[in-house]
Amino acid sequence: MAEHCLCQHLVGGFFTIENPQSSYVWLYKPFQSLLEHAFEVVFDQCMYGLHPPHCSDLYIKKPTKLLTNYPGLRGLAIRCNKTHEHYTCLGDVLVDGKRVKLCEHASMYPQPLCA
């Protein structure tokens, strides 16, 4: 993937790699070498309204990192302002009589982040 990103950059294109901020992928040397041509954007998805599916009063923090060469993504960088409570993204919860896996739910970007 790092090689494809570099090729994309060299021909004037953009690339973005996304993973949890704590992912070991960020320690991978080929990804680290992309920092010569790109930058990191770190954000907490709670700030974009990521909620557990059973409670809109709580948030899921989900620290996320992008490695990108697209300048337009810099504006996504925002860290938790600690004005709300977080719900741990483990296990599952009951929503309308159905079991919902929290990690599966949190794998979808919140609408404000997409916008």
N, CA, C and O of each residue as an XYZ file, in Angstrom:
460
protein
N       0.816     -1.182      0.000
C       0.000      0.000      0.000
C       0.865      1.254      0.000
O       0.574      2.216     -0.711
N       1.928      1.241      0.797
C       2.822      2.402      0.852
C       3.415      2.692     -0.522
O       3.545      3.850     -0.919
N       3.770      1.646     -1.235
C       4.340      1.817     -2.575
C       3.318      2.441     -3.530
O       3.659      3.313     -4.328
N       2.084      1.995     -3.444
C       1.028      2.572     -4.288
C       0.781      4.032     -3.936
O       0.571      4.862     -4.821
N       0.807      4.346     -2.649
C       0.624      5.735     -2.222
C       1.745      6.618     -2.760
O       1.495      7.727     -3.231
N       2.967      6.129     -2.688
C       4.100      6.894     -3.207
C       3.954      7.122     -4.710
O       4.183      8.229     -5.198
N       3.578      6.087     -5.433
C       3.373      6.227     -6.884
C       2.277      7.249     -7.174
O       2.414      8.074     -8.078
N       1.199      7.192     -6.411
C       0.102      8.144     -6.592
C       0.606      9.574     -6.379
O       0.273     10.479     -7.143
N       1.404      9.763     -5.342
C       1.961     11.078     -5.041
C       2.883     11.557     -6.165
O       2.827     12.719     -6.568
N       3.721     10.664     -6.663
C       4.708     11.033     -7.677
C       4.079     11.446     -9.001
O       4.693     12.178     -9.777
N       2.859     10.983     -9.267
C       2.179     11.396    -10.499
C       1.192     12.534    -10.249
O       0.384     12.869    -11.115
N       1.268     13.128     -9.042
C       0.443     14.292     -8.734
C      -0.906     13.972     -8.128
O      -1.756     14.855     -8.005
N      -1.119     12.713     -7.743
C      -2.392     12.325     -7.150
C      -2.355     12.391     -5.638
O      -1.316     12.652     -5.031
N      -3.500     12.150     -5.050
C      -3.640     12.174     -3.600
C      -3.837     10.767     -3.059
O      -4.305      9.874     -3.765
N      -3.474     10.586     -1.795
C      -3.710      9.325     -1.107
C      -4.037      9.598      0.346
O      -3.658     10.629      0.902
N      -4.740      8.666      0.948
C      -5.052      8.729      2.373
C      -5.082      7.315      2.932
O      -5.704      6.421      2.357
N      -4.410      7.124      4.046
C      -4.455      5.872      4.783
C      -5.097      6.192      6.130
O      -4.721      7.165      6.784
N      -6.066      5.373      6.545
C      -6.769      5.596      7.811
C      -6.674      4.347      8.666
O      -6.835      3.231      8.173
N      -6.410      4.542      9.957
C      -6.351      3.455     10.919
C      -6.521      4.054     12.308
O      -6.368      5.264     12.479
N      -6.834      3.230     13.302
C      -6.845      3.762     14.667
C      -5.493      4.391     15.009
O      -4.452      3.927     14.544
N      -5.515      5.422     15.801
C      -4.271      6.104     16.159
C      -3.283      5.150     16.817
O      -2.073      5.298     16.645
N      -3.783      4.180     17.563
C      -2.907      3.250     18.282
C      -2.445      2.057     17.442
O      -1.757      1.177     17.958
N      -2.804      2.013     16.183
C      -2.462      0.876     15.330
C      -0.951      0.738     15.139
O      -0.230      1.729     15.016
N      -0.494     -0.505     15.118
C       0.919     -0.774     14.858
C       1.309     -0.471     13.409
O       2.494     -0.395     13.087
N       0.319     -0.302     12.541
C       0.632     -0.018     11.137
C       1.447      1.273     11.009
O       2.235      1.424     10.075
N       1.255      2.197     11.950
C       1.979      3.475     11.874
C       3.467      3.306     12.161
O       4.250      4.208     11.866
N       3.872      2.179     12.724
C       5.284      1.903     12.992
C       5.975      1.225     11.815
O       7.196      1.065     11.821
N       5.217      0.831     10.823
C       5.736      0.149      9.639
C       6.607      1.118      8.835
O       6.143      2.178      8.415
N       7.861      0.748      8.629
C       8.832      1.672      8.001
C       8.371      2.249      6.665
O       8.553      3.445      6.439
N       7.779      1.447      5.763
C       7.309      2.058      4.513
C       6.262      3.161      4.727
O       6.225      4.131      3.970
N       5.419      3.016      5.746
C       4.456      4.082      6.029
C       5.165      5.289      6.631
O       4.828      6.429      6.312
N       6.135      5.049      7.492
C       6.895      6.150      8.075
C       7.643      6.926      6.994
O       7.775      8.147      7.082
N       8.129      6.221      5.977
C       8.854      6.907      4.901
C       7.934      7.801      4.076
O       8.409      8.726      3.417
N       6.626      7.543      4.099
C       5.682      8.403      3.386
C       5.583      9.795      4.004
O       5.105     10.731      3.363
N       6.039      9.929      5.260
C       5.979     11.229      5.920
C       6.829     12.284      5.214
O       6.663     13.480      5.452
N       7.737     11.842      4.350
C       8.510     12.801      3.530
C       7.603     13.510      2.532
O       7.929     14.599      2.059
N       6.462     12.896      2.208
C       5.571     13.413      1.173
C       4.163     13.689      1.686
O       3.297     14.138      0.935
N       3.940     13.417      2.973
C       2.585     13.509      3.515
C       2.626     14.020      4.951
O       3.686     14.388      5.457
N       1.491     14.039      5.590
C       1.391     14.492      6.975
C       0.310     13.671      7.675
O      -0.483     12.981      7.035
N       0.302     13.764      8.996
C      -0.673     13.041      9.798
C      -1.802     13.978     10.223
O      -1.580     15.155     10.507
N      -3.003     13.436     10.258
C      -4.174     14.135     10.786
C      -4.761     13.223     11.854
O      -5.112     12.079     11.565
N      -4.870     13.715     13.082
C      -5.389     12.907     14.183
C      -6.665     13.571     14.703
O      -6.717     14.784     14.910
N      -7.684     12.746     14.905
C      -8.941     13.267     15.438
C      -9.626     12.207     16.281
O      -9.405     11.008     16.103
N     -10.461     12.671     17.202
C     -11.287     11.797     18.022
C     -12.699     11.844     17.458
O     -13.285     12.917     17.319
N     -13.244     10.672     17.135
C     -14.540     10.647     16.471
C     -15.702     11.067     17.363
O     -16.793     11.345     16.866
N     -15.481     11.115     18.673
C     -16.535     11.644     19.555
C     -16.864     13.088     19.183
O     -18.004     13.528     19.335
N     -15.881     13.811     18.702
C     -16.083     15.214     18.330
C     -16.896     15.361     17.048
O     -17.334     16.459     16.706
N     -17.093     14.263     16.349
C     -17.932     14.241     15.154
C     -19.249     13.519     15.423
O     -19.986     13.189     14.494
N     -19.542     13.272     16.719
C     -20.832     12.727     17.092
C     -20.941     11.217     17.090
O     -22.045     10.689     16.953
N     -19.832     10.500     17.237
C     -19.915      9.043     17.282
C     -20.510      8.611     18.625
O     -19.900      8.801     19.677
N     -21.687      8.037     18.571
C     -22.429      7.585     19.743
C     -22.553      6.066     19.721
O     -22.524      5.463     18.648
N     -22.692      5.437     20.887
C     -23.099      4.035     20.879
C     -24.547      3.981     20.370
O     -25.291      4.944     20.552
N     -24.956      2.885     19.744
C     -26.283      2.843     19.107
C     -27.461      2.898     20.073
O     -28.594      3.120     19.646
N     -27.217      2.703     21.352
C     -28.310      2.653     22.318
C     -28.434      3.906     23.186
O     -29.323      3.982     24.035
N     -27.547      4.892     22.981
C     -27.570      6.059     23.875
C     -26.937      7.275     23.191
O     -25.740      7.279     22.906
N     -27.738      8.291     22.935
C     -27.206      9.487     22.265
C     -26.588     10.484     23.241
O     -26.074     11.523     22.825
N     -26.637     10.171     24.550
C     -26.026     11.048     25.549
C     -24.560     10.708     25.821
O     -23.857     11.459     26.498
N     -24.110      9.578     25.293
C     -22.731      9.141     25.459
C     -22.034      9.154     24.108
O     -22.683      9.164     23.062
N     -20.712      9.152     24.141
C     -19.925      9.194     22.911
C     -18.883      8.088     22.927
O     -18.485      7.598     23.984
N     -18.452      7.709     21.737
C     -17.333      6.784     21.585
C     -16.155      7.612     21.094
O     -16.239      8.252     20.045
N     -15.069      7.604     21.837
C     -13.933      8.472     21.531
C     -13.263      8.102     20.202
O     -13.117      8.973     19.345
N     -12.866      6.897     20.004
C     -12.242      6.340     18.799
C     -11.178      7.265     18.173
O     -11.422      7.863     17.124
N     -10.005      7.383     18.812
C      -8.908      8.164     18.230
C      -8.484      7.560     16.880
O      -8.211      6.364     16.778
N      -8.436      8.396     15.875
C      -8.193      7.963     14.504
C      -7.074      8.785     13.898
O      -6.938      9.978     14.172
N      -6.268      8.123     13.062
C      -5.178      8.835     12.390
C      -5.273      8.618     10.886
O      -5.567      7.523     10.409
N      -5.015      9.693     10.160
C      -4.883      9.640      8.702
C      -3.443      9.968      8.357
O      -2.815     10.810      8.999
N      -2.935      9.309      7.354
C      -1.663      9.688      6.726
C      -2.048     10.054      5.303
O      -2.535      9.207      4.554
N      -1.836     11.294      4.928
C      -2.357     11.781      3.654
C      -1.465     12.865      3.069
O      -0.660     13.479      3.770
N      -1.624     13.084      1.784
C      -0.973     14.221      1.140
C      -2.017     15.210      0.620
O      -1.697     16.132     -0.130
N      -3.264     15.002      1.029
C      -4.351     15.883      0.588
C      -4.572     17.001      1.612
O      -5.077     16.743      2.705
N      -4.203     18.230      1.270
C      -4.272     19.342      2.227
C      -5.670     19.589      2.788
O      -5.799     20.070      3.914
N      -6.705     19.277      2.038
C      -8.067     19.520      2.477
C      -8.474     18.741      3.718
O      -9.475     19.071      4.354
N      -7.716     17.715      4.069
C      -8.068     16.908      5.242
C      -7.490     17.446      6.544
O      -7.833     16.951      7.618
N      -6.626     18.443      6.470
C      -6.044     19.016      7.693
C      -7.113     19.516      8.654
O      -6.948     19.438      9.871
N      -8.195     20.023      8.111
C      -9.264     20.595      8.923
C     -10.011     19.582      9.776
O     -10.787     19.969     10.649
N      -9.794     18.294      9.543
C     -10.458     17.266     10.351
C      -9.825     17.105     11.733
O     -10.434     16.523     12.631
N      -8.619     17.612     11.903
C      -7.878     17.406     13.153
C      -8.580     18.101     14.315
O      -8.639     19.329     14.380
N      -9.111     17.294     15.228
C      -9.721     17.820     16.443
C      -9.670     16.719     17.504
O      -9.987     15.560     17.239
N      -9.269     17.108     18.686
C      -9.181     16.149     19.799
C     -10.355     16.373     20.741
O     -10.975     17.436     20.738
N     -10.647     15.375     21.534
C     -11.774     15.431     22.468
C     -11.644     16.649     23.386
O     -10.580     16.914     23.945
N     -12.740     17.375     23.525
C     -12.737     18.554     24.402
C     -13.149     18.217     25.839
O     -13.226     19.103     26.691
N     -13.410     16.940     26.101
C     -13.703     16.424     27.449
C     -14.936     17.054     28.088
O     -14.997     17.189     29.310
N     -15.910     17.438     27.282
C     -17.148     18.011     27.812
C     -18.279     16.987     27.825
O     -19.432     17.345     28.066
N     -17.966     15.725     27.571
C     -18.984     14.686     27.500
C     -18.410     13.374     28.036
O     -17.201     13.253     28.235
N     -19.275     12.405     28.265
C     -18.847     11.093     28.751
C     -18.642     10.143     27.576
O     -19.338     10.214     26.563
N     -17.666      9.251     27.742
C     -17.380      8.243     26.719
C     -17.907      6.880     27.138
O     -17.960      6.546     28.322
N     -18.288      6.116     26.150
C     -18.729      4.739     26.346
C     -17.666      3.839     25.741
O     -17.214      4.072     24.620
N     -17.266      2.813     26.477
C     -16.229      1.909     25.983
C     -16.776      1.064     24.846
O     -17.855      0.481     24.950
N     -16.041      1.007     23.792
C     -16.455      0.289     22.583
C     -16.049     -1.188     22.683
O     -15.143     -1.643     21.985
N     -16.732     -1.921     23.560
C     -16.474     -3.349     23.749
C     -17.798     -4.095     23.829
O     -18.772     -3.589     24.386
N     -17.829     -5.284     23.279
C     -19.008     -6.132     23.392
C     -20.145     -5.686     22.507
O     -19.945     -5.118     21.434
N     -21.359     -5.962     22.991
C     -22.537     -5.588     22.224
C     -23.608     -5.041     23.154
O     -23.534     -5.182     24.375
N     -24.611     -4.410     22.539
C     -25.726     -3.838     23.283
C     -27.024     -4.252     22.600
O     -27.023     -4.654     21.436
N     -28.101     -4.154     23.313
C     -29.410     -4.481     22.784
C     -30.082     -3.210     22.271
O     -30.251     -2.247     23.018
N     -30.466     -3.210     20.986
C     -31.136     -2.075     20.373
C     -32.377     -2.604     19.660
O     -32.261     -3.406     18.733
N     -33.538     -2.170     20.073
C     -34.802     -2.628     19.490
C     -34.887     -4.149     19.419
O     -35.351     -4.709     18.426
N     -34.439     -4.806     20.475
C     -34.515     -6.256     20.557
C     -33.444     -7.006     19.787
O     -33.470     -8.236     19.740
N     -32.506     -6.294     19.184
C     -31.436     -6.939     18.414
C     -30.085     -6.621     19.037
O     -29.869     -5.518     19.539
N     -29.185     -7.584     19.002
C     -27.823     -7.381     19.494
C     -27.025     -6.634     18.439
O     -27.006     -7.022     17.271
N     -26.367     -5.561     18.856
C     -25.523     -4.754     17.959
C     -24.115     -4.762     18.527
O     -23.907     -4.386     19.680
N     -23.138     -5.191     17.718
C     -21.740     -5.179     18.145
C     -21.233     -3.744     18.093
O     -21.313     -3.078     17.061
N     -20.714     -3.284     19.218
C     -20.268     -1.885     19.301
C     -19.149     -1.570     18.320
O     -19.165     -0.517     17.681
N     -18.182     -2.464     18.192
C     -17.074     -2.195     17.266
C     -17.557     -2.130     15.814
O     -17.060     -1.332     15.020
N     -18.528     -2.975     15.482
C     -19.087     -2.931     14.126
C     -19.821     -1.618     13.900
O     -19.690     -0.995     12.846
N     -20.590     -1.206     14.893
C     -21.296      0.078     14.811
C     -20.308      1.235     14.659
O     -20.525      2.138     13.852
N     -19.225      1.205     15.437
C     -18.247      2.298     15.425
C     -17.359      2.276     14.183
O     -16.576      3.201     13.967
N     -17.476      1.224     13.361
C     -16.653      1.172     12.139
C     -17.191      2.107     11.059
O     -16.496      2.396     10.084
N     -18.411      2.576     11.228
C     -19.004      3.518     10.271
C     -18.712      4.943     10.730
O     -18.865      5.274     11.906
N     -18.290      5.779      9.785
C     -18.027      7.171     10.130
C     -19.330      7.867     10.492
O     -20.354      7.638      9.848
N     -19.302      8.724     11.530
C     -20.497      9.538     11.821
C     -20.738     10.530     10.680
O     -19.801     10.978     10.019
N     -22.001     10.859     10.466
C     -22.376     11.737      9.360
C     -21.627     13.072      9.367
O     -21.197     13.511      8.301
N     -21.447     13.750     10.528
C     -20.706     15.020     10.500
C     -19.260     14.860      9.998
O     -18.721     15.774      9.375
N     -18.645     13.728     10.261
C     -17.295     13.499      9.749
C     -17.332     13.325      8.235
O     -16.463     13.830      7.524
N     -18.337     12.612      7.750
C     -18.473     12.432      6.304
C     -18.700     13.754      5.587
O     -18.166     13.999      4.505
N     -19.510     14.602      6.223
C     -19.827     15.902      5.611
C     -18.562     16.755      5.530
O     -18.611     17.886      5.047
